[in-house]
């Protein structure tokens, strides 16, 4: 099952919404999860927005991962 594929650009702009405090994602695709993480980081609000992932196939590694991106 899947939902609408949302791009990095979507997540980057979504994070600009002042009332966004957290994002929960579970696309079962690590690259799509990274698009969300990049969007949060590149928005400049990584200290304000909590990011939760529910990728059951990699839940422990995802929860323990430090995500680093260029410029972040």
Secondary structure, DSSP 4 states (H G I P E B T S, - for coil): -------HHHHHHHTTSTT--EEEE--S-HHHHHHHHHHHHHTT-TTT-EEEE--GGGHHHHHHPPP--TT-
